[in-house]
């Protein structure tokens, strides 16, 4: 069985956020035009993802979470987050939620964070620990999981 990749979860989450916003918007918490500020975290999330993806390609290692890494990347966006791509996805979702302005999309963001941790991050960190040992332990001591 083919496993879903993180971008698929991102797109599903965006779809669910839109559905909740229109079907059950709860409270309007960010009024227009302040909701346009959602563009900032959304754009930052996209930039972080592009930079992280470039770092993977430059290092010649896989970006796919279920494949074995050949390099431990600790520079660039990886100096402030061990999981910059997931962080970027969360920022994209936050930006969309702010832009929508209602409270209900934020529930999906929380579910997304939990799903990424349970489905991907825990296994990735275990694999990196096994592959890179002391180098991983040192990096893990210096850099937080998210930010």
Secondary structure, DSSP 8 states (H G I E B T S, - for coil): -----HHHHHHHHHHHHHHHHHH----B-S-TTGGGGHHHHHHHHHHHHHHHHHHHHHHT----TTS--S----SGGGGT-TTHHHHHHHHHHHHHHHHH-BSTHHHHHHHHHHHHIIIIIHHHHHHHHHHHHHHHHHHHHHS-S--
